[in-house]
């Protein structure tokens, strides 16, 4: 009888043992499963870091890191866009590579001073982009940044700009006057390839002036030296006119006095 009871209990005990062991094994593996759910991205020069994404009310998509926010995309729902200086309490410091590439609606963009880096091709092929205003934090326009933006007419480059990389404005056939300060010390030979309407406004003797001369690019008439010359001419013209009028009056008066003197002599 005892043997039969043991024989019946052994399968039951085996099942119970399995019921206890399986959940325990699952609990031991759960920390590993949580780690694999964490997303890792390579952003800028920070290496692989854990991030979370966020889309604001304007359709801007951000990667949020421990201490900053990076613009990584745009849902293309607004024609006029101002990128905020901060989001979710984090400063917006970077626009990722190709973040606005091939945008169809984007017409105008304003970038805050907090942004210190723009990735290559960030606005490439945004064919309806007409105007862009980068902030004073930008020191470089990277490779192909505005390539193919054939509606781009105006860009206000900051005084902090030092470098314009290869093909940065390639194919911007409508781009007009670009003002470059004497802080610019490097421009790639093909940076403005195909910019048929380009005029570079820059100080005399600057790197940009030499670049324009070397690549047969027109320079704006209103450089610092020509502006001073123009003001001088504008001031000199009325002074010269006044001098001529006064001189004529004096000559006329002297002639009249001489005639009266001669008449007196004749009558006497």
C-alpha positions as CSV (number, residue, x, y, z in Angstrom):
1,X,0.0,0.0,0.0
2,X,2.8,2.4,0.9
3,X,4.6,1.7,-2.3
4,X,1.5,2.4,-4.3
5,X,1.1,5.8,-2.5
6,X,4.7,6.7,-3.2
7,X,4.3,5.9,-6.8
8,X,1.2,8.2,-7.0
9,X,2.9,11.0,-5.2
10,X,6.1,11.1,-7.3
11,X,4.4,12.5,-10.5
12,X,2.4,15.0,-8.4
13,X,5.6,16.3,-6.7
14,X,7.4,16.5,-10.0
15,X,4.6,18.7,-11.4
16,X,4.6,20.9,-8.3
17,X,8.4,21.3,-8.6
18,X,8.2,22.4,-12.2
19,X,5.5,24.9,-11.3
20,X,7.8,26.5,-8.7
21,X,11.0,26.4,-10.7
22,X,9.7,27.9,-14.0
23,X,8.5,31.3,-12.4
24,X,11.7,31.5,-10.5
25,X,13.8,31.1,-13.7
26,X,11.6,33.7,-15.3
27,X,12.2,36.2,-12.5
28,X,15.9,35.6,-12.7
29,X,15.9,36.5,-16.4
30,X,13.7,39.6,-16.2
31,X,16.5,42.1,-15.4
32,X,18.2,41.1,-18.6
33,X,15.0,41.6,-20.6
34,X,14.7,45.2,-19.2
35,X,18.2,46.1,-20.3
36,X,17.5,45.0,-23.9
37,X,14.5,47.4,-24.1
38,X,16.7,50.4,-23.5
39,X,17.5,52.2,-26.8
40,X,21.0,53.3,-27.6
41,X,22.0,55.9,-30.3
42,X,25.2,57.4,-31.5
43,X,24.8,61.2,-31.4
44,X,27.5,63.7,-32.3
45,X,30.8,62.9,-30.5
46,X,29.2,61.5,-27.4
47,X,29.3,57.9,-28.4
48,X,26.6,55.4,-27.6
49,X,24.2,56.8,-25.1
50,X,20.7,55.9,-23.9
51,X,18.1,58.3,-25.3
52,X,14.3,58.8,-25.5
53,X,12.5,60.6,-28.2
54,X,9.9,63.3,-28.0
55,X,7.7,65.2,-30.6
56,X,6.7,68.7,-29.7
57,X,3.5,70.6,-30.8
58,X,5.3,71.9,-34.0
59,X,6.1,68.4,-35.2
60,X,9.8,68.6,-34.3
61,X,11.2,65.3,-33.2
62,X,13.9,65.3,-30.5
63,X,16.3,62.8,-29.0
64,X,16.6,63.7,-25.3
65,X,19.8,62.8,-23.6
66,X,21.0,63.3,-20.1
67,X,21.8,67.0,-20.6
68,X,20.7,68.1,-24.0
69,X,18.2,67.7,-26.8
70,X,19.0,67.0,-30.5
71,X,16.6,67.7,-33.4
72,X,16.4,64.4,-35.3
73,X,13.4,64.9,-37.5
74,X,10.3,66.9,-38.5
75,X,6.8,65.8,-39.5
76,X,6.7,68.5,-42.2
77,X,3.4,70.1,-41.1
78,X,4.5,73.7,-40.8
79,X,6.0,76.1,-43.5
80,X,7.4,78.6,-41.0
81,X,9.4,77.0,-38.2
82,X,11.3,78.4,-35.2
83,X,13.3,75.8,-33.4
84,X,13.1,76.4,-29.6
85,X,16.2,77.0,-27.5
86,X,15.1,74.3,-25.1
87,X,12.6,71.6,-24.8
88,X,11.6,69.5,-21.8
89,X,14.0,71.5,-19.7
90,X,17.0,70.6,-21.9
91,X,18.9,73.0,-24.2
92,X,18.6,72.2,-27.9
93,X,22.2,72.1,-29.0
94,X,22.3,70.1,-32.3
95,X,20.4,69.4,-35.5
96,X,21.2,65.8,-36.6
97,X,22.2,64.7,-40.1
98,X,19.4,64.9,-42.7
99,X,16.9,66.0,-40.0
100,X,15.0,68.2,-42.5
101,X,16.2,66.6,-45.7
102,X,13.7,66.4,-48.6
103,X,11.1,68.5,-46.7
104,X,8.3,69.5,-49.0
105,X,6.5,72.2,-47.0
106,X,9.3,74.0,-45.1
107,X,9.6,77.6,-46.2
108,X,11.5,79.4,-43.5
109,X,13.6,78.3,-40.5
110,X,15.0,80.2,-37.5
111,X,17.7,78.4,-35.5
112,X,18.4,79.5,-31.9
113,X,21.8,80.5,-30.5
114,X,21.8,77.4,-28.4
115,X,22.4,75.2,-31.4
116,X,26.2,74.7,-31.9
117,X,26.2,72.0,-34.5
118,X,24.3,71.1,-37.6
119,X,24.8,67.7,-39.2
120,X,25.7,67.1,-42.8
121,X,22.8,67.2,-45.3
122,X,20.5,68.5,-42.6
123,X,18.4,70.6,-45.0
124,X,19.4,69.0,-48.3
125,X,16.8,68.8,-51.0
126,X,14.3,70.9,-49.1
127,X,13.2,72.4,-52.3
128,X,10.7,74.9,-51.0
129,X,13.0,76.4,-48.4
130,X,13.4,80.1,-49.1
131,X,14.9,81.6,-46.0
132,X,17.0,80.4,-43.1
133,X,18.5,82.2,-40.1
134,X,21.1,80.2,-38.1
135,X,21.9,81.3,-34.6
136,X,25.2,82.8,-33.3
137,X,26.3,79.4,-32.0
138,X,27.1,78.0,-35.4
139,X,30.8,77.9,-36.4
140,X,30.5,75.5,-39.4
141,X,28.1,74.8,-42.3
142,X,28.8,71.1,-42.9
143,X,29.0,68.9,-46.0
144,X,25.9,69.2,-48.2
145,X,23.9,71.0,-45.6
146,X,21.7,73.0,-48.1
147,X,22.6,71.0,-51.2
148,X,19.7,71.0,-53.7
149,X,17.7,73.8,-52.0
150,X,17.0,75.5,-55.3
151,X,14.5,77.9,-53.8
152,X,16.8,79.2,-51.1
153,X,17.2,83.0,-51.6
154,X,18.3,84.3,-48.2
155,X,20.5,83.1,-45.4
156,X,21.8,85.2,-42.6
157,X,25.1,83.6,-41.7
158,X,26.3,84.5,-38.2
159,X,29.6,86.3,-37.3
160,X,30.7,83.2,-35.4
161,X,30.9,81.2,-38.7
162,X,34.5,80.0,-39.5
163,X,34.1,77.2,-42.0
164,X,31.9,76.2,-45.0
165,X,32.3,72.6,-46.0
166,X,32.1,70.9,-49.4
167,X,28.9,71.2,-51.4
168,X,27.3,73.1,-48.5
169,X,25.2,75.2,-50.9
170,X,25.5,73.1,-54.0
171,X,22.7,73.7,-56.5
172,X,21.2,76.7,-54.6
173,X,20.6,78.5,-57.9
174,X,18.4,81.2,-56.4
175,X,20.8,82.2,-53.6
176,X,21.6,85.9,-53.7
177,X,23.9,87.9,-51.4
178,X,25.7,86.0,-48.7
179,X,27.5,88.1,-46.0
180,X,30.7,86.6,-44.7
181,X,32.7,88.1,-41.8
182,X,36.5,88.1,-41.6
183,X,36.1,85.3,-39.0
184,X,35.6,82.8,-41.9
185,X,38.9,81.1,-42.6
186,X,37.9,78.1,-44.6
187,X,35.6,77.6,-47.6
188,X,35.6,74.4,-49.7
189,X,36.3,75.0,-53.4
190,X,32.8,73.5,-54.3
191,X,30.9,75.0,-51.4
192,X,28.9,77.2,-53.7
193,X,28.8,75.0,-56.8
194,X,26.0,75.9,-59.1
195,X,25.1,79.1,-57.3
196,X,24.5,81.2,-60.4
197,X,23.1,84.3,-58.6
198,X,25.6,84.4,-55.8
199,X,27.2,87.6,-54.5
200,X,29.6,87.5,-51.6
201,X,29.5,90.5,-49.3
202,X,32.7,90.6,-47.2
203,X,35.4,92.9,-45.8
204,X,38.3,93.9,-48.2
205,X,41.4,91.8,-47.6
206,X,39.4,89.0,-45.9
207,X,39.7,85.3,-46.6
208,X,36.2,85.4,-48.2
209,X,37.3,88.3,-50.4
210,X,40.2,86.3,-51.7
211,X,38.0,83.2,-52.2
212,X,35.5,85.3,-54.2
213,X,38.3,86.6,-56.4
214,X,39.8,83.2,-56.9
215,X,36.5,81.6,-57.9
216,X,35.2,84.6,-60.0
217,X,32.3,85.2,-57.7
218,X,30.8,88.7,-57.7
219,X,31.3,90.8,-54.6
220,X,28.7,93.2,-53.2
221,X,29.2,96.9,-54.0
222,X,28.3,97.7,-50.4
223,X,31.5,96.4,-48.7
224,X,32.8,98.4,-45.8
225,X,35.2,100.4,-47.9
226,X,32.8,101.2,-50.7
227,X,30.1,102.1,-48.1
228,X,32.5,104.7,-46.6
229,X,33.3,106.0,-50.1
230,X,29.6,106.2,-51.0
231,X,28.8,108.2,-47.8
232,X,31.7,110.5,-48.6
233,X,30.4,111.1,-52.1
234,X,26.9,111.7,-50.9
235,X,28.2,114.3,-48.4
236,X,30.5,115.9,-50.9
237,X,27.9,116.4,-53.6
238,X,25.8,119.0,-51.7
239,X,28.9,120.7,-50.4
240,X,30.2,121.0,-54.0
241,X,26.9,122.3,-55.2
242,X,26.8,124.9,-52.5
243,X,30.3,125.9,-53.3
244,X,29.5,126.3,-57.0
245,X,26.4,128.4,-56.2
246,X,28.2,130.7,-53.8
247,X,31.1,131.1,-56.3
248,X,28.6,132.1,-59.0
249,X,26.9,134.6,-56.7
250,X,30.3,136.1,-55.8
251,X,31.4,136.3,-59.5
252,X,28.0,137.9,-60.5
253,X,28.4,140.4,-57.6
254,X,31.9,141.3,-58.6
255,X,30.9,141.7,-62.3
256,X,28.0,144.0,-61.3
257,X,30.3,146.1,-59.0
258,X,32.9,146.4,-61.8
259,X,30.2,147.5,-64.3
260,X,28.9,150.1,-61.9
261,X,32.4,151.4,-61.3
262,X,33.1,151.8,-65.0
263,X,29.8,153.7,-65.5
264,X,30.7,156.1,-62.8
265,X,34.0,156.7,-64.4
266,X,32.3,157.5,-67.7
267,X,29.8,159.9,-66.2
268,X,32.5,161.7,-64.3
